[in-house]
Amino acid sequence: MLRQPALAASAPRSAQTIGATLPQISQVVELVAPNVAFRDSYRNLVAEFVERGEKLVPFVLGFDHADFDAFLERMLACSRGAGLPAGFVPHSTFWLVDRNARVLGVSSIRHSLTPALRREGGNIGYGVRPSARGAGFGVEILRHSLRQAALLGLGSVLVTCGKGNIASGKTILRNGGVLQSEEYLPDRGEVVQRYGIEIAPSGRAYPLGQC
Ligand SMILES: CC(C)(COP(=O)(O)OP(=O)(O)OC[C@H]1O[C@@H](n2cnc3c(N)ncnc32)[C@H](O)[C@@H]1OP(=O)(O)O)[C@@H](O)C(=O)NCCC(=O)NCCS
């Protein structure tokens, strides 16, 4: 069974002792399909990555969103497998949002695996906006994404991360990840870890919207 985050949303870890008086993180966030209602917050999230010089993870953060309607159309097409570059499989994007309509994180679910994704990338990529990290949202977005993966018909997923990415490794382990292999990838210049996660059948469906 997947472990529930024990954190209170938006509370620093030092405040967990008063968590009993605060709503649980799972009660104040949800995973939604890309939606124009969150346009400004999504743009702000991407800007945070860029301002901090961070790699855009998941890769869909790199999609041009100047024309937001076109961006949403592209997301929809990707989830349907339309217009994909050679070697790409259908992938669905989801946003973790809070009650204030703030986009906290982004996940990308690859519907199937290719040799390239088995080597690095796996089924699910995710990222949390830098200013919201360390509050449990990483664990939460992967937990929600596993439910979405189940709705897409996946019974297990592969999730990969750099061995030095401690936060991501812990996020995967907290979601039931089992280390399958490690390999030094010269093109990446680091050891990549590959974890398998068995997905429990989902009891709850999220509003899939466009995806
Ligand atoms: C990986 C990432 C999603 C984690 O998001 P987050 O919101 O900080 O994660 P959480 O707050 O849920 O913390 C998850 C675990 O990592 C730990 N953690 C968080 N930040 C950490 C840090 N800087 N150093 C060490 N551990 C850290 C937490 O303590 C927690 O472990 P615990 O449950 O044992 O206490 C986020 O760092 C991120 O977006 N990174 C850039 C993109 C990326 O690397 N994505 C993963 C691709 S494989």
The ligand as a Gaussian input file, in Angstrom:
#p B3LYP/6-31G(d) Opt

LIG

0 1
 C       12.464000      15.813000      -6.711000
 C       11.423000      16.833000      -6.323000
 C       10.171000      16.618000      -7.183000
 C       11.052000      16.626000      -4.859000
 O       10.040000      17.545000      -4.540000
 P        9.761000      18.017000      -3.033000
 O        8.457000      18.711000      -3.037000
 O       10.930000      18.743000      -2.498000
 O        9.640000      16.605000      -2.314000
 P        9.053000      16.298000      -0.862000
 O        8.940000      17.540000      -0.068000
 O        7.842000      15.474000      -1.052000
 O       10.224000      15.438000      -0.230000
 C       10.460000      14.121000      -0.700000
 C       11.578000      13.505000       0.133000
 O       12.818000      14.129000      -0.236000
 C       13.421000      14.700000       0.900000
 N       14.035000      15.932000       0.454000
 C       13.426000      17.015000      -0.071000
 N       14.342000      17.919000      -0.424000
 C       15.533000      17.392000      -0.090000
 C       16.857000      17.848000      -0.194000
 N       17.133000      19.051000      -0.739000
 N       17.854000      17.049000       0.233000
 C       17.570000      15.832000       0.747000
 N       16.340000      15.331000       0.862000
 C       15.336000      16.114000       0.461000
 C       12.320000      14.932000       1.872000
 O       12.808000      14.961000       3.194000
 C       11.435000      13.750000       1.609000
 O       11.945000      12.611000       2.251000
 P       11.270000      12.053000       3.594000
 O        9.858000      11.792000       3.237000
 O       12.052000      10.858000       3.894000
 O       11.394000      13.147000       4.595000
 C       11.951000      18.283000      -6.482000
 O       13.164000      18.388000      -5.785000
 C       12.149000      18.722000      -7.921000
 O       11.213000      19.173000      -8.564000
 N       13.377000      18.588000      -8.430000
 C       13.692000      19.018000      -9.801000
 C       13.096000      18.075000     -10.807000
 C       13.485000      16.646000     -10.511000
 O       14.604000      16.343000     -10.148000
 N       12.508000      15.748000     -10.696000
 C       12.701000      14.337000     -10.484000
 C       13.161000      13.736000     -11.748000
 S       13.769000      12.094000     -11.444000

